[in-house]
Amino acid sequence: MPEKSVSDICSALNAKVHARGDGEKTTERVAVGDLLSFIMGGDSDGAAWVTIQTHLNVAAVAVLKEIPLIIIASGRMPAADLVARCEDERIALATSDMSIFDTCIELGRLGLAG
């Protein structure tokens, strides 16, 4: 699978970036889920994460799993404390107006694995 940079992923999704993180970090996989325990317990290390969760605990899971990019789908907006924590931790945080399903289709078109 080809690796894609955080910046390239955000650009391809036409996502609104709320926290830049490290735009040069790359990933070749995507994790999808709204249960934090599912993401923590799964094979999501280093993957981009698609969710509709918008609260601060999302950043804690991203740090634990070394997730370089959180994509909040379905037009939902992140809480201010989530944005601040992502900035502090250098995790990219972006939002997409597309549904989770459509966001994942676009990520698959980029060559990212699920």
C-alpha positions in Angstrom: 0.0 0.0 0.0 1.3 3.5 -0.8 1.8 5.8 2.1 0.1 9.2 2.0 1.0 12.2 4.0 -1.4 13.9 6.4 -1.4 17.0 4.2 -2.2 15.0 1.1 -5.1 13.2 2.8 -6.6 16.4 4.1 -6.3 18.0 0.7 -7.8 15.1 -1.1 -10.8 15.1 1.2 -11.2 18.9 1.0 -11.2 18.7 4.8 -11.1 21.7 7.1 -8.0 21.5 9.2 -8.5 22.6 12.8 -5.0 21.5 14.1 -2.1 21.1 11.7 -0.1 18.4 13.5 2.8 17.2 11.4 1.5 17.3 7.8 4.5 15.3 6.6 3.7 12.3 8.7 2.5 9.4 6.6 0.1 6.5 6.9 -1.1 3.7 4.7 -4.1 2.7 6.8 -7.4 3.9 8.2 -9.2 3.0 11.4 -12.9 3.7 11.6 -14.9 3.7 14.8 -16.6 5.8 17.4 -16.0 3.5 20.4 -12.8 4.7 21.9 -12.2 1.2 23.4 -12.5 -0.3 19.9 -9.8 2.0 18.5 -7.6 1.4 21.6 -8.0 -2.4 21.4 -7.7 -2.7 17.6 -4.8 -2.6 15.2 -5.0 1.1 14.7 -1.4 2.1 15.5 -0.3 4.8 13.1 -3.5 4.8 11.1 -5.6 7.8 10.2 -8.8 7.7 12.3 -12.3 8.5 11.0 -14.9 9.1 13.7 -17.8 11.4 14.7 -16.6 11.8 18.2 -15.7 15.4 19.0 -14.6 15.4 22.7 -11.2 15.6 24.4 -10.8 11.9 25.0 -10.3 11.4 21.3 -6.9 13.0 21.6 -5.8 10.7 24.4 -6.6 7.7 22.3 -4.7 9.2 19.3 -1.7 9.7 21.5 -1.8 6.2 22.8 -2.1 4.7 19.3 0.3 7.1 17.6 -2.5 8.2 15.3 -1.2 11.1 13.1 -4.6 12.3 11.8 -8.1 12.4 13.2 -10.9 13.0 10.7 -14.2 14.0 12.2 -16.9 13.1 9.6 -20.5 14.0 8.9 -20.0 17.8 9.3 -19.5 17.5 13.1 -17.2 20.1 14.7 -14.5 19.4 17.4 -14.7 20.7 20.9 -12.3 23.6 21.6 -10.4 21.5 24.1 -9.9 18.7 21.6 -8.4 21.2 19.1 -6.1 22.6 21.7 -4.9 19.1 22.8 -4.3 18.1 19.2 -2.2 21.2 18.7 -0.2 20.5 21.9 0.3 16.8 20.9 1.0 17.7 17.2 -1.8 15.5 16.0 -3.6 16.7 12.8 -7.3 17.2 13.3 -9.6 17.8 10.4 -13.4 17.7 9.6 -15.2 16.5 6.6 -18.8 17.3 5.6 -19.0 13.8 4.0 -20.5 10.9 5.8 -18.2 8.4 7.4 -19.0 6.0 4.5 -18.2 8.5 1.8 -15.1 9.7 3.7 -13.9 6.0 3.8 -14.6 5.6 0.1 -12.4 8.6 -0.7 -9.6 7.3 1.5 -9.8 4.0 -0.3 -9.5 5.8 -3.6 -6.3 7.3 -2.3 -5.0 3.7 -1.8 -5.3 3.6 2.0 -6.2 0.2 3.5 -8.9 -0.3 6.0 
